[in-house]
Amino acid sequence: MDPATASAILEIHKPSKLEKIPDDPISIIMTFKWIEYLCEKVGVEGVTEVLEFYYMLGWIGDKALTQLLKILKGIRVDNENVIDSSGKLDVADHIISLLFIERIQGKQISTEFMDKIEWELRKIKRGAEQFYGI
């Protein structure tokens, strides 16, 4: 087997960051808060597309995707609470989703780590403002 084929096979079978939603109460609460966050960002209809994107990135696995879609069916958000109905998230939103995924897995996120992420996001925004004139 050539190295390219072996690499492709390993990439396909690489486990995702979140294979399934754990059964503990904290993980379940964080999952509902994450779905609520996404619904408020892109609307209930847009969340399916976002979750599929995270699936393609390898952030969530098959079972987690199925569980999240089941939870989504039970969520209702008033359209007036939706921030962006385009269905698109910005970089900060995706980073927040990644942090939700980490918390759902039970990982602790330190204040120092959060401060560093916030600093990096501000740096990215400043760079975009300077480079693109935004």
N, C-alpha and C positions, 0 to 999 in steps of 0.2 A: 504494500500500500504506500503510495507516494505521500510525502509530508503535507501537501495541500489538502488531499482527501482526508487524511487523519485529523488535520486541524479543523476542517469543516465539520466532521463528525463530532469532535469534542465540543465545538461551539454550539452545535444543535442540542446536545445533551447536557450542556452546562446548567446546573441548577439555578433557579432564579433566586433573587433576594428574599422573596416571600412566596413560599410554596403553598401554604395554606394559612388561614386565619386561626391562630391559637384559640383554645376554648376558655382561657382565663378571662375574668371580667374586665380587666384593664385593657387587654388587647381588643376585646369586643367593643368597649367604649371608644377606644382610639379609632377603630375601624369606622364606627358610625360618625365620629367627628370628622374623619377624613372624607367620607362620602358627602357629608353635609358641606364641608369646605369646597369640594369640587362642584357640587350642585350650585352653590352660591356664586362660584366663579364662572361656570359655563352653562348652567341650566341642567336639568335632569337629562335632557336629550343629548347634551354634549358629553356627559360623563362616560357613556359607553365608548365613545371614540377615544377619550383620554385613557381609559383603562386598557383598551386594545393597543394603544400606543405604548403604554408601560409593559404590556405583555410582549410586544415585539422587541422592546429594549432588554427584556429579560429581568425586569424589576419584579414582575409577578408571574407566577406559574399558572398552569391550567386550573388546578383546584381553587387557588386564590381568586382567579378571574371569575370562575363560576360562583363562588361564594359572594364576591363583591356585587356581581350582577343581580343575584337574588336579593341582597340587601337593598340595592338601588330600587328595586321594584316597590319597596315599602316606604320610600322616601318621597316627600312632597315638599316642594319649595315654591313659594309665591314668586311669580315672574318679576315682580317689582324688587325682589331681593337679589336677582341675578345681576352680577357686575358686568359681564361681557357675554352676550348671547352668540358670539361668533364661534364658540366652541374651542377657542385657542387660549392657551396659557402662556404666560411669559416665563423667562428663566427662573425668576424667583418662585413662581408657583410650582414649577417642577421640582425645585430644590426642597420646597416645603413638603411636597408629596413624598419625596425620598426620605425626609425626616419622619413623616408619618409612618412610612413603611418600616423604618428602623424601630420606632416606638411600638408599633404593632407586634413586632418580633420580641418585644420585651427589653430591647437595648435602652440603656440610659443615655441621655444626651446632656452633656455638661454645659453649664452656663458659658464657660470659656469657649467651648466649641461653637455655641450659638453666636457668641460675640464675633468670633472669627468669620463665620459664614456671613453675618450681617455686614462686616467690614468688607469682605470680598464682593458682596453684592453692590455695595456703594461704589467700590472701585470699578466694577464692570459698568455700572450706570454712568459714572463720570467719564469713563473711556468712550462709551457710546456717544455721550453728549459731545465730547471733543472731536471724535473721529467722524461722526455722522452729522454733527451740527443739530442734534435733537435738543 
